[in-house]
Each structure stands twice: as structure tokens, then as C-alpha cells.
């Protein structure tokens, strides 16, 4: 990253709204990194992946760009992964940054609040 770009990023992330938006996209950026690394490791072009996945090169380009208007289905991600010799794993992971209903002082459904 160039020094000009680093300075721009530092200034932008100093703004609370920008920082929040950037942090909210962290998981998407991490996923995109995995997608691009998998294709690079496979040595395949977008066109070759498209042929193996039964789609078009432009569809692969959209998937790899994670455009906000485009949310690929799980089936699409599975075809893409299979074409690269991978498989998709989907997990729900507890987000420690977000407070649960119980930790905010409200009882979880089906639980009676207790007093201290």
C-alpha cells in the first residue's frame, strides 16, 4: 500500500461512521480474500472456473467482486468451490462484539428474570 493510500485510510478510519462501516464489512472482505486465494491456488482463470461451474465468466467476476447488489446463493458458492476443488463450510459464530438480550438486562425468551 502506498504511503498516500495509507494516509488516506488512516484519515478515513478516524471518522466514526467510516470506521463502523469498514468494520461491518470485515467478514465480507475476509471471505473475498478466501475466494480469491482459492482461485489463485487452483491456477484457473475466471473463464475456466465458469466453464467448470456451468456459468459465465461475468457471473464469476461478480461473485469475486462481492458487489453490494449481488449476493450469491449457497448453491452458487458450492458450484464455484467445487470447480476449484474446494467445498463450502457455513458456520454461525458467536459475535463477542454484540451484546445478547440477556446481557442487556432483558430476560431471554422462556426465562424468568431473577433479582440480585
C-alpha positions as CSV (number, residue, x, y, z in Angstrom):
1,X,0.0,0.0,0.0
2,X,1.4,3.4,-1.0
3,X,2.1,6.0,1.7
4,X,-0.6,8.3,0.2
5,X,-3.1,5.4,0.4
6,X,-2.1,4.6,4.0
7,X,-2.6,8.2,5.0
8,X,-6.0,8.3,3.3
9,X,-7.1,5.1,5.0
10,X,-5.9,6.4,8.4
11,X,-7.8,9.7,8.0
12,X,-10.9,7.9,6.7
13,X,-11.0,5.4,9.5
14,X,-10.6,8.2,12.1
15,X,-14.2,9.2,11.2
16,X,-16.6,7.1,13.4
17,X,-19.1,6.4,10.6
18,X,-16.5,5.3,8.2
19,X,-14.8,3.1,10.8
20,X,-18.1,1.4,11.7
21,X,-18.9,0.7,8.1
22,X,-15.4,-0.6,7.4
23,X,-15.6,-2.9,10.5
24,X,-19.1,-4.1,9.5
25,X,-17.6,-5.3,6.1
26,X,-14.7,-7.1,7.7
27,X,-16.3,-10.6,7.4
28,X,-17.1,-9.9,3.7
29,X,-13.6,-8.8,3.0
30,X,-12.2,-11.9,4.7
31,X,-14.5,-14.1,2.7
32,X,-13.5,-12.4,-0.6
33,X,-9.8,-12.9,0.3
34,X,-10.5,-16.7,0.7
35,X,-12.4,-16.8,-2.6
36,X,-9.6,-15.0,-4.5
37,X,-6.9,-17.1,-2.8
38,X,-8.7,-20.3,-3.7
39,X,-8.8,-19.4,-7.3
40,X,-5.2,-18.3,-7.4
41,X,-4.2,-21.5,-5.7
42,X,-6.1,-23.5,-8.3
43,X,-4.3,-21.7,-11.1
44,X,-7.6,-21.3,-13.0
45,X,-8.9,-18.3,-14.9
46,X,-12.4,-16.9,-14.3
47,X,-13.4,-18.3,-17.7
48,X,-12.1,-21.8,-16.7
49,X,-13.9,-21.7,-13.4
50,X,-17.1,-20.5,-15.2
51,X,-16.9,-23.5,-17.6
52,X,-16.4,-26.0,-14.8
53,X,-19.3,-24.4,-12.7
54,X,-21.7,-24.2,-15.6
55,X,-21.9,-20.4,-15.7
56,X,-20.4,-17.4,-17.4
57,X,-17.2,-15.5,-16.8
58,X,-19.1,-12.4,-15.9
59,X,-21.0,-14.3,-13.2
60,X,-17.7,-15.4,-11.7
61,X,-16.4,-11.8,-11.9
62,X,-19.5,-10.6,-10.0
63,X,-19.1,-13.3,-7.4
64,X,-15.4,-12.4,-6.9
65,X,-16.1,-8.7,-6.6
66,X,-18.9,-9.1,-3.9
67,X,-20.8,-6.2,-5.4
68,X,-23.3,-4.9,-2.9
69,X,-26.2,-5.6,-5.3
70,X,-25.1,-9.2,-5.8
71,X,-25.5,-11.8,-3.1
72,X,-24.6,-15.3,-4.5
73,X,-26.7,-18.2,-3.3
74,X,-25.2,-21.0,-1.3
75,X,-25.7,-23.3,-4.3
76,X,-23.7,-20.8,-6.5
77,X,-20.9,-20.7,-3.9
78,X,-20.9,-24.5,-3.8
79,X,-20.6,-24.8,-7.6
80,X,-17.8,-22.2,-7.6
81,X,-15.9,-24.1,-4.8
82,X,-16.4,-27.5,-6.4
83,X,-15.0,-26.1,-9.7
84,X,-11.8,-25.1,-7.7
85,X,-11.6,-28.4,-5.9
86,X,-12.9,-26.9,-2.6
87,X,-16.1,-27.2,-0.6
88,X,-18.1,-24.6,1.2
89,X,-18.4,-24.7,5.0
90,X,-21.0,-22.4,6.6
91,X,-21.0,-21.8,10.3
92,X,-22.7,-19.4,12.8
93,X,-20.1,-18.0,15.1
94,X,-21.0,-16.0,18.2
95,X,-20.1,-12.4,17.8
96,X,-18.4,-11.3,21.0
97,X,-18.8,-7.6,19.9
98,X,-22.6,-7.8,20.1
99,X,-24.4,-8.0,23.3
100,X,-27.1,-10.6,23.8
101,X,-30.6,-9.8,25.1
102,X,-29.7,-11.3,28.4
103,X,-26.5,-9.3,28.8
104,X,-28.5,-6.1,28.1
105,X,-30.7,-6.8,31.1
106,X,-33.6,-8.4,29.4
107,X,-34.6,-12.0,30.0
108,X,-34.2,-14.4,27.2
109,X,-37.4,-15.9,25.8
110,X,-38.8,-18.5,28.2
111,X,-36.7,-17.4,31.1
112,X,-37.9,-15.6,34.2
113,X,-35.6,-12.7,35.3
114,X,-34.2,-13.0,38.7
115,X,-33.3,-10.2,41.0
116,X,-29.9,-10.0,42.8
